[in-house]
């Protein structure tokens, strides 16, 4: 409980850093208005390579415009385990629906937590992927998959080192992410349409994200841009 309350206080302290949004529409929506903001659809999987009980749960998808200075230029989208998740066999897939003003963005990272009493671990999946949002559009950008595995050598960490015990026990400080992007439009759009009826007759464009550039992320990480423990603890509270 103390760890959770600590994460809550950090979340409050960082609330002004970005605009936190809900998804663009829900299961009850009747229409989608793209006159001011377009909608980006992305399927997201975050998992681990072992059978640990500390299951990584994504909480925020973070994007920002080039040279972002204000919180309006940094857009975070909150994920809900209740309304955004579908099961695909033994896989858990998050169906993200992000409303964004047209323009260029950097899909920066996915943040989240791995919780198993009494430990709470936090993680960041760094992406650094370019995204172009066209006006008046609904666009599917692919399925993003991140799988946690033990890190080798100096590979970027899946989470911060501190707090030492929580991050070690949950496997996040000693892990790294294997990230892939795939165009699974036939499968994923069937999932989106079956779960969000408003998309049934919508015209959806297809513009897959670029491949994950592990070398670029490694350079970013080695350049001192590793997420701090405070920045990563915030998503633990944001899931509530």
C-alpha positions as a Python dict, from the first residue, in 0.01 Angstrom:
ca = {
    (1, 'X'): (0, 0, 0),
    (2, 'X'): (282, 243, 83),
    (3, 'X'): (437, 181, -256),
    (4, 'X'): (105, 242, -430),
    (5, 'X'): (44, 565, -239),
    (6, 'X'): (393, 679, -329),
    (7, 'X'): (317, 622, -695),
    (8, 'X'): (-6, 818, -654),
    (9, 'X'): (178, 1123, -519),
    (10, 'X'): (429, 1110, -805),
    (11, 'X'): (145, 1096, -1054),
    (12, 'X'): (-10, 1412, -909),
    (13, 'X'): (325, 1590, -920),
    (14, 'X'): (371, 1509, -1289),
    (15, 'X'): (13, 1578, -1401),
    (16, 'X'): (107, 1899, -1578),
    (17, 'X'): (367, 1740, -1806),
    (18, 'X'): (124, 1629, -2078),
    (19, 'X'): (-239, 1619, -2175),
    (20, 'X'): (-393, 1286, -2073),
    (21, 'X'): (-677, 1172, -2297),
    (22, 'X'): (-933, 897, -2301),
    (23, 'X'): (-977, 697, -2616),
    (24, 'X'): (-1159, 871, -2903),
    (25, 'X'): (-1479, 667, -2872),
    (26, 'X'): (-1627, 374, -2682),
    (27, 'X'): (-1854, 80, -2755),
    (28, 'X'): (-2166, 297, -2732),
    (29, 'X'): (-2054, 565, -2978),
    (30, 'X'): (-2285, 633, -3272),
    (31, 'X'): (-2064, 869, -3475),
    (32, 'X'): (-1699, 966, -3514),
    (33, 'X'): (-1618, 1332, -3580),
    (34, 'X'): (-1287, 1376, -3764),
    (35, 'X'): (-1339, 1741, -3862),
    (36, 'X'): (-1084, 1869, -3607),
    (37, 'X'): (-904, 1556, -3494),
    (38, 'X'): (-833, 1241, -3690),
    (39, 'X'): (-834, 897, -3529),
    (40, 'X'): (-538, 659, -3516),
    (41, 'X'): (-613, 292, -3451),
    (42, 'X'): (-337, 71, -3314),
    (43, 'X'): (-348, -279, -3166),
    (44, 'X'): (-104, -318, -2876),
    (45, 'X'): (38, -625, -2703),
    (46, 'X'): (274, -612, -2405),
    (47, 'X'): (385, -944, -2256),
    (48, 'X'): (684, -1130, -2118),
    (49, 'X'): (879, -1436, -2230),
    (50, 'X'): (842, -1627, -1901),
    (51, 'X'): (549, -1731, -1682),
    (52, 'X'): (612, -1479, -1404),
    (53, 'X'): (308, -1356, -1214),
    (54, 'X'): (430, -999, -1267),
    (55, 'X'): (240, -941, -1588),
    (56, 'X'): (327, -611, -1761),
    (57, 'X'): (16, -395, -1805),
    (58, 'X'): (38, -94, -2037),
    (59, 'X'): (-125, 220, -1900),
    (60, 'X'): (-27, 511, -2127),
    (61, 'X'): (68, 560, -2491),
    (62, 'X'): (274, 878, -2521),
    (63, 'X'): (309, 1093, -2833),
    (64, 'X'): (446, 1438, -2896),
    (65, 'X'): (483, 1686, -3178),
    (66, 'X'): (830, 1790, -3301),
    (67, 'X'): (1007, 2025, -3059),
    (68, 'X'): (718, 1999, -2815),
    (69, 'X'): (717, 2275, -2556),
    (70, 'X'): (371, 2265, -2400),
    (71, 'X'): (153, 1991, -2259),
    (72, 'X'): (-86, 2041, -2551),
    (73, 'X'): (195, 1928, -2781),
    (74, 'X'): (245, 1616, -2569),
    (75, 'X'): (-51, 1382, -2585),
    (76, 'X'): (-87, 1079, -2358),
    (77, 'X'): (-364, 825, -2409),
    (78, 'X'): (-481, 626, -2108),
    (79, 'X'): (-548, 255, -2151),
    (80, 'X'): (-822, 74, -1961),
    (81, 'X'): (-808, -296, -1880),
    (82, 'X'): (-1189, -286, -1870),
    (83, 'X'): (-1287, -115, -2194),
    (84, 'X'): (-987, -139, -2427),
    (85, 'X'): (-887, -506, -2395),
    (86, 'X'): (-983, -806, -2604),
    (87, 'X'): (-864, -1165, -2573),
    (88, 'X'): (-717, -1336, -2877),
    (89, 'X'): (-661, -1693, -2761),
    (90, 'X'): (-410, -1659, -2478),
    (91, 'X'): (-309, -1310, -2593),
    (92, 'X'): (-425, -983, -2443),
    (93, 'X'): (-465, -711, -2705),
    (94, 'X'): (-534, -343, -2632),
    (95, 'X'): (-732, -164, -2902),
    (96, 'X'): (-614, 197, -2895),
    (97, 'X'): (-821, 472, -3058),
    (98, 'X'): (-629, 799, -3041),
    (99, 'X'): (-779, 1132, -3152),
    (100, 'X'): (-504, 1365, -3277),
    (101, 'X'): (-487, 1690, -3466),
    (102, 'X'): (-338, 1642, -3814),
    (103, 'X'): (39, 1673, -3832),
    (104, 'X'): (367, 1505, -3751),
    (105, 'X'): (418, 1318, -3425),
    (106, 'X'): (673, 1101, -3255),
    (107, 'X'): (524, 795, -3090),
    (108, 'X'): (755, 810, -2794),
    (109, 'X'): (678, 527, -2554),
    (110, 'X'): (434, 299, -2382),
    (111, 'X'): (447, 308, -2002),
    (112, 'X'): (291, 80, -1747),
    (113, 'X'): (336, -143, -1446),
    (114, 'X'): (373, -502, -1329),
    (115, 'X'): (199, -560, -996),
    (116, 'X'): (199, -860, -763),
    (117, 'X'): (159, -799, -392),
    (118, 'X'): (368, -667, -225),
    (119, 'X'): (572, -544, -522),
    (120, 'X'): (496, -283, -788),
    (121, 'X'): (729, -251, -1085),
    (122, 'X'): (718, 18, -1352),
    (123, 'X'): (831, 6, -1713),
    (124, 'X'): (877, 204, -2031),
    (125, 'X'): (875, 62, -2383),
    (126, 'X'): (1069, 323, -2584),
    (127, 'X'): (952, 348, -2946),
    (128, 'X'): (1075, 672, -3109),
    (129, 'X'): (860, 607, -3418),
    (130, 'X'): (749, 876, -3661),
    (131, 'X'): (377, 910, -3722),
    (132, 'X'): (201, 1131, -3978),
    (133, 'X'): (-164, 1203, -3899),
    (134, 'X'): (-367, 1300, -4206),
    (135, 'X'): (-666, 1534, -4175),
    (136, 'X'): (-1023, 1402, -4164),
    (137, 'X'): (-912, 1040, -4143),
    (138, 'X'): (-939, 717, -3949),
    (139, 'X'): (-614, 527, -3995),
    (140, 'X'): (-494, 187, -3879),
    (141, 'X'): (-117, 194, -3810),
    (142, 'X'): (-62, -173, -3729),
    (143, 'X'): (-5, -399, -3432),
    (144, 'X'): (273, -306, -3192),
    (145, 'X'): (409, -597, -2989),
    (146, 'X'): (654, -561, -2699),
    (147, 'X'): (785, -872, -2522),
    (148, 'X'): (994, -855, -2206),
    (149, 'X'): (1302, -1078, -2187),
    (150, 'X'): (1624, -1083, -1979),
    (151, 'X'): (1865, -818, -2103),
    (152, 'X'): (2206, -912, -2235),
    (153, 'X'): (2512, -696, -2182),
    (154, 'X'): (2436, -325, -2207),
    (155, 'X'): (2096, -348, -2378),
    (156, 'X'): (1850, -78, -2275),
    (157, 'X'): (1654, -162, -1963),
    (158, 'X'): (1282, -230, -1958),
    (159, 'X'): (1246, -24, -1641),
    (160, 'X'): (1452, 183, -1396),
    (161, 'X'): (1678, 30, -1135),
    (162, 'X'): (1512, 214, -844),
    (163, 'X'): (1328, 110, -629),
    (164, 'X'): (1580, -173, -622),
    (165, 'X'): (1371, -456, -479),
    (166, 'X'): (1049, -391, -671),
    (167, 'X'): (1225, -346, -1004),
    (168, 'X'): (1445, -651, -954),
    (169, 'X'): (1172, -887, -830),
    (170, 'X'): (936, -792, -1113),
    (171, 'X'): (1216, -849, -1366),
    (172, 'X'): (1195, -500, -1514),
    (173, 'X'): (1535, -356, -1423),
    (174, 'X'): (1701, -673, -1549),
    (175, 'X'): (1493, -698, -1863),
    (176, 'X'): (1467, -540, -2205),
    (177, 'X'): (1201, -527, -2476),
    (178, 'X'): (1182, -698, -2811),
    (179, 'X'): (951, -476, -3015),
    (180, 'X'): (788, -549, -3350),
    (181, 'X'): (539, -370, -3572),
    (182, 'X'): (316, -569, -3808),
    (183, 'X'): (45, -494, -4058),
    (184, 'X'): (-229, -730, -3936),
    (185, 'X'): (-507, -517, -4080),
    (186, 'X'): (-739, -802, -4173),
    (187, 'X'): (-729, -952, -3825),
    (188, 'X'): (-707, -631, -3626),
    (189, 'X'): (-975, -436, -3809),
    (190, 'X'): (-1211, -729, -3755),
    (191, 'X'): (-1139, -695, -3382),
    (192, 'X'): (-1192, -319, -3387),
    (193, 'X'): (-1518, -345, -3579),
    (194, 'X'): (-1661, -628, -3370),
    (195, 'X'): (-1585, -441, -3046),
    (196, 'X'): (-1671, -89, -3163),
    (197, 'X'): (-1979, -99, -3388),
    (198, 'X'): (-1934, 266, -3490),
    (199, 'X'): (-1644, 146, -3709),
    (200, 'X'): (-1856, -107, -3898),
    (201, 'X'): (-1922, 122, -4193),
    (202, 'X'): (-1630, 362, -4144),
    (203, 'X'): (-1364, 408, -4411),
    (204, 'X'): (-1032, 311, -4251),
    (205, 'X'): (-701, 387, -4417),
    (206, 'X'): (-394, 167, -4372),
    (207, 'X'): (-56, 328, -4291),
    (208, 'X'): (161, 89, -4085),
    (209, 'X'): (421, 224, -3845),
    (210, 'X'): (787, 189, -3947),
    (211, 'X'): (990, -105, -3811),
    (212, 'X'): (1129, -68, -3460),
    (213, 'X'): (1480, 78, -3475),
    (214, 'X'): (1656, -90, -3185),
    (215, 'X'): (1989, 79, -3260),
    (216, 'X'): (1829, 424, -3244),
    (217, 'X'): (1660, 343, -2913),
    (218, 'X'): (1987, 207, -2775),
    (219, 'X'): (2166, 531, -2869),
    (220, 'X'): (1889, 733, -2704),
    (221, 'X'): (1917, 524, -2389),
    (222, 'X'): (2296, 543, -2376),
    (223, 'X'): (2274, 919, -2428),
    (224, 'X'): (2130, 962, -2082),
    (225, 'X'): (1761, 959, -2171),
    (226, 'X'): (1678, 663, -1947),
    (227, 'X'): (1340, 718, -1778),
    (228, 'X'): (1363, 808, -1412),
    (229, 'X'): (1194, 602, -1144),
    (230, 'X'): (957, 893, -1077),
    (231, 'X'): (851, 929, -1439),
    (232, 'X'): (776, 561, -1464),
    (233, 'X'): (592, 525, -1135),
    (234, 'X'): (320, 765, -1244),
    (235, 'X'): (140, 519, -1478),
    (236, 'X'): (78, 284, -1186),
    (237, 'X'): (-170, 535, -1048),
    (238, 'X'): (-302, 644, -1387),
    (239, 'X'): (-461, 303, -1442),
    (240, 'X'): (-719, 377, -1174),
}
